[in-house]
Amino acid sequence: MRGIQAIRYIFFETLPAFIMGVVIFVGILLMFQALRLTEFVLVHGVGIKTMGEIMLFLTVSFLPVILPMSLLFSVLLTYSRLSNDSEIVAFKSLGLSMAQLTVPAILLSVAATLMSAQTSFYLGPWGNRKFELLINELGRQKVGAAIKEGVFSEGFFDLVVYSNKVDPKSGQLNDVFIYDERDPKAPVTIIAKQGNIIQENSKEGLSALLRLQHGNIHRTHLATYTKVDFSSFDINLFNPHELSEKKKSPPSLTLDELSSELKRKDLEPKQQRKLEIEYHRRWSLSAACLIFALLGVGLGTVTNRRASRGGGFVICLLLLVAYWVFYVSAESFARSGYLPAAVSLWLVNALFFAFAIRSLQKSWA
């Protein structure tokens, strides 16, 4: 009976901290996006409704990462407080073992793992996909905003565009350089003194073209080089009849779609690695909830530590930074092909699981 009461007490001590952790980390990640969100307001002129949709979609896409971090935050802070207030000692004096006192963290971690898996497999990709489509739509409404002055803008309607001076309001460009590799066998380089982005909204829908003035076109095909001078040249960016839904990126694919893509026989090695990394990333992040719970209990109940209440938050941040440094490094190894994604990404979890078991052994001693 005492064991059940203790488990219930610790569980409901940890739950509010978990919810608070979700709110805190959502705020932190949105703060990192503040510059980008400000750009949407200033350059694209989006309204409050659209800004709210952007923040909602970003938050949903962040959830697979936020849930494991929030779990570590809540377990570490709760068990640190119990240890510092000598409540752990009191529970032990009543005959409760550390194994029993670890049960609340495990129960919450199982719930967090299920939520993380659901968001990582389906809800997160939905939010990321909605965000992609919304940004794509904003880019079509104000095409010039995608070109940065003095910067090579890659992915601008499958073109690489550079301009020394850009007026995003009028769409006028000066000293324009364009590299068009839409036909890999015959890439085209275009240089022009001026350019204007012209957008029209007709009954059929929105269309846009880039009108270049006073320049030349350089084309290379096999061993042939061609140069053509022009006084005016139009590049069609999009029209209502040619617009198609933007292809999903790997983060926007659900788990079922990822599995289907990985079964394709015509995948290039680079694309296959991307899909494999995305597939194992989702599983490993969900499994990290269980590891973080054990780690939080172990570090939070070490008997010789008497840290302040704020010390648990500092330790949490240090652990999260260490985890993501290792994780990003492992992902880089997988992308470069040095290690398979199944080995590289799960190796980080294995290392932190070993660390969690070691910390639990010290706390249970």
Number of C-alpha atoms within 10 A of each C-alpha: 6 11 16 12 10 16 19 14 12 19 21 14 18 23 18 13 20 25 14 15 21 21 13 14 20 21 13 12 14 17 12 10 13 12 10 11 16 14 13 19 14 9 14 19 14 16 10 10 8 15 16 12 15 20 16 15 22 20 20 21 25 21 23 24 19 21 28 28 24 26 30 31 29 28 35 30 28 28 27 30 21 19 21 20 12 13 13 20 15 13 18 13 10 10 10 16 14 18 9 14 21 21 20 24 28 20 15 22 27 17 14 23 23 15 19 28 23 17 24 27 24 17 21 27 25 20 23 24 22 20 21 19 15 16 14 14 12 18 16 19 17 18 24 25 20 19 22 17 18 14 13 18 16 14 10 15 16 12 16 18 23 23 24 14 17 22 15 19 12 11 18 19 25 19 16 21 19 18 18 17 14 12 8 9 10 15 14 19 17 20 20 24 16 19 24 19 21 18 20 12 12 9 7 9 11 16 20 20 17 21 18 25 19 14 20 19 16 15 16 14 12 7 5 8 10 10 12 10 14 12 11 14 18 14 11 14 20 17 17 14 10 9 12 9 8 10 10 13 13 21 22 24 22 19 21 12 12 18 14 10 18 18 10 10 8 9 13 9 10 12 14 18 19 18 22 21 21 20 24 17 19 21 18 18 24 27 21 27 28 23 24 29 28 27 24 29 28 26 25 27 27 20 17 8 12 15 14 11 13 11 14 23 17 13 18 22 15 11 19 17 12 12 16 12 13 19 19 13 15 21 22 17 16 21 20 11 14 11 15 17 25 15 13 23 26 19 16 21 20 14 12 20 18 13 17 20 15 15 20 23 12 13 17 13 8
